[in-house]
Amino acid sequence: MAFNTTHALTISQVADQTGVNPVTLRAWQRRYGLLAPERTAKGHRLYSQEDVETIAHILQWLDKGVPISKVKPLLAHSPASADTGDDSVARELIDCIHTFSVKRLGNVLDTLLKEYPFYWLVEHAFTPVDQWLGDDEEAVRLLQRDLWQSAVIDRCRTALAANAKRHAPSRCWLVSLTVTSEYQRVLMAMALNEKGYSVTILSSPHQQLNMLVEVMREQGARTLALMANRRLDRAQLNQVRHCLAQDDIEVVSQAFICSVHGDELEELKENKTLCI
């Protein structure tokens, strides 16, 4: 039966609808045979509603902790039918760090960033690695932590630059209200990018948000993303309230701020979608 192109979707439309970026959709098709979109005469991919449903099922298995390499034989089953937790991705990263295999670590990260949604990597790979590294100040652990964070920062910045060239989504400025590390800022920027934002990262803490918002308006940026790693003081909370009151500026908050200050910032409490 001929493929019905009436309701067919392009790869960009599927990415917008599912939250899975085009690079990952191509990897799922080429490397794992999870998708089989049709092609136009010019070779462009066209996806059916069945393809979209398959992507939803893939994401359900990923959310159970299943590595992408093990998803295909499970697609005929319900994700609720078995306990499928698997820490092999995190263990591979930890082995690279433990053995100081810098080149291998970079190659593994390159592959993971292509094959997985970023939110999955944070939950099932990056967070376990960070927990394994801990905050020990012993010399070997410091070196391992530095190698890990440097590799992640390098690969994520490359991915952010590549995504910015492919499309022009909503422009967002990422601002820290307290001192944060480059590693923390880059992870936040990737989470924002996955949700369709083109992110400008400001490296120093900023509390004069009134001035910053005016500059954003002049530059055509309409989304302000806020992050912090400790409780905000009264002056900072008032600055955030001022931004939330602006009709033409969207405020996107780090989940930490939402959880700590939800009772004090009613707008965040009422609209959890603002929290990344």
N, C-alpha and C positions, 0 to 999 in steps of 0.2 A: 504494500500500500504506500502511495506517495506521501511524503512528508508535508503536513499542512503548515504553510508559512504564515497563515493569517494571524495566528496568535503567537508566532515565534518571537523569541527574545534574543537580543544581541548579548555578547559577553558582558558589556558594560551594564546593560539593564539587569542581567542576572546578578552581577556583583552588587548593584544598588539594592536589589530586592532581598538578597540573602546575606549580605555583609561579608561575603567571601571575595577577596580581590581577584582580578583576572589572572595574575601570575599563579596563584594557588589553584584556580580552576583548571588552568592548562596543565599544571603538574599532576593533578588528580587524574586527568585524562591520559597524558602521555606516559607517566611512570607507573600508574596503578590501574589504569583501565576502568576507573570508577564511573566515568561519564563517556557518552558517545554522541556528541552534538552533530547535527547535520552541517553541511557547508554550502555557502552560496557559490555561484559561478566564479566569484573572485576569491574564494577560499575562506571567507569569514564564517565564524561559528554561529550557528543558530540553535537555540535551546528551546525545548518544549516544556510544557507544564510538568510532564513526568520527570524531566531532568531536574527541575526546581524541587520537586518532591524528593528525588534521590539525594540532592544536596542537603535537604533538611534532615533526611535519615542519616547521612554521613555525619552531620554536625551533632546529632543525638548520640551517636556512638563515640565521637570525639569527647563529648561532654561527660561520657562515662569513664573517660581516661584511656580509651583504646587508641594506640598509635595508628596513624593513617595506613601503614603497611599491612595492618591486620583487619581492616574494615571490610574489604570486599566480600569475604565469605560470610560476613555477618549481616549483610544488607537484607537478606530474606527473613531475618528474625527481628523481634522486638527488642529495643535497647533495655527494656525493663525485665527481660527474661533471664538475665544472668549478671553476676558480679564480675565485671571485666576490667577492674583497675589494673593498670600496667605502668610501672615506673621506668621502663627501659630507656625512654628518651632522656630523662633526667640522669639516669645512671651512666649513659654514654657521655654526656657532658661532664659529669663529675670525674669520670675516668680520664678524659682529656686534660682536665685541670690538675688532677692528682699527679699525672705523669708529665706535666708541663709540656704537653703536645700542642704547641701554639698553632701550628699550621693545620693540624687535624681539627682543632677546636674551631678555627675560622671556617673550615670547609663544612663542618657539621652545622654551624650556625647559618651559613649561607643556604644550606638545604632546608633546614627547619623553617626559616623565614619565608621560603617559597611554598612549602607544603602545608603549613598550618595557619589558621587564623591567629592573630597575635594574642588575643585574650586567652586562647588555649595554651600557648607557649608560656605566658605569665603564670598561669595556674599550675600547669603540669610539668614545666621544665625550669623556668627561671626562679620561681619561688622555692622549690625544693633545693636548687643549687645554692641560692642565697642562705637558706636555712642550714645547709651542710657547711658552708663557709663560716657562718656565724659572725661574731664580732671579735674573735680572738685577735690579739695584737702580736702574737708570736710571729717571728720573721717569715717563716715559710708560708704561714696562712696569709699574711699581708701580701706576699708576692702572688700567691694563687688568686686572692681576691682582686688584685690589681690587673692581672692577666685576664681574668674573667670579665670584669667590668669594661676594660679597654676594648676587648673583642666585641662585646655586645654594643658598646657605644659606636664603634666603627661601622659595624654591619647595619645597625639601625639608622645611622645618619645616611648611609648609602641608600638604604631602602626609602627613607623619607625624601631624598633628592630625586630618586627615580620616580616615585609616585607623583611628586610635584610636576614633573615634566609630562607625565601621561595625561593628566587632567587638571582642571582648575576648580577644585571644590571650594567650599566656604572657607574664607580666610580667618584664621584664629591666631591670637597672640597668647602664648603660655607664660604666665607670670608666677613667680614664687613669692609668697608673703613672708617666708622665713628662709633661712639658709638651707639649701638643698644641694645634693650632689648632681653632677652632670649625668650620672647613671640614672638617678631618679627622674630627672627632667626628660631624658630621652625615652624612657619607658612610658612616661605620661604622653609624650608627643606621639609615640607610635599608637597608643590606645586611641588618641584623638584622630589620628590619620585614618585608622581603621573605620572610624565612624564618619569619614568623609570630609575631614578638615585638613586644609593646608596650613601647617603650623609654623609660626615664627617663635623661636625659643629665646626668651630673655634670661640671661645667666645670673644676674644679680637680684637680690630681694628688692621688691618695690612696694612702697606703702602709699605713695601719692597716686592713687588710682584715678582720681579726678583728672589730673593732667594726662595720664596715660590713655584714658578713654578718649579725650579730645584728640590726641595724636592718632589714635586708631581710626577715629571718624575721618580725619583728613586723609588717611592712607587707604580707606575703603575696607578696613577690617571691621567686622561686626560681631565677632565672638571673642569673649575674654575667658580664658581658662585659668583657674586659680589652683595653686597647690601649696601645701605647707607640711611640715613634719613635726609640729607641736601646736598646742592650743593657741588661738589668736587672742590678743588682748582687746580691750574695749575699743581703742582707736581703730584697730584693724577691722573689727567687726562693723564699725560704722562705715568704714570705707567700702566694705563689701555690700552693705545695705544700700549705699548710694548707687553702686553699679547695678544692683538688682532692680533699682527703681527706674533705670533708663529704658525707655520703650524701644529704642533702636539698637540696644546692645544685648546680646544673649550672654549669659554667664554660665559657664560650664565648670563645675567644681570637682576636684579630686574627691574620691569617696571618703577619704579620711576626714575632710572638712565637713562633709555631710553628716558623718556619724558622730563627730565630736560636738558640732555646733547646730545640729538639726533643730533643737528647741529654741535656740537664740536667733536663727535665721529661718523664719517661717516660710519664706519663699522656697528655700532648698528643701525643707521638710515636706512641703506640699507637692513638689515637683521632683521626684527622685530621678527622672530622666536626665536632669542636669548633672547628675553625679557620674563620673567616669570610674 
